C-alpha cells in the first residue's frame, strides 16, 4: 500500500497542532456543625476540572495533590477523572 502525500501532510499537521484547554482548579469546604470534633470539623473537596466540566482525561494523565503534612499520605495522586479528592479535616483551605 502506498501512502498518498495527503496522508503524510495530515499527519504532519497533527504533529504541529497545539490545543488550548481551559482548566479550573479549586476547592469547596463545608463545616460539619457543632457536633463535629475539633480535628474533623470540615468536609472538603479539592479538584482540577475542565472550565465547562468537560472530561480532562484526554489531556491530563494524572494530578498530584500535596496536602498538609498532618494528613496520612500527604502526597496523593489521582490517575482518572474526575480529578478530585475529598477528605475530612480540621479546617478549610
Secondary structure, 3 states (H helix, E strand, C coil): CCCCHHHHHHHHHHHCCCCCCCEEEEEEEEECCCCCCCCCCEEEEEEEEECCCCCHHHCCCCEEEECCCCCCCCEEEECCCCEEEEEEECCCC
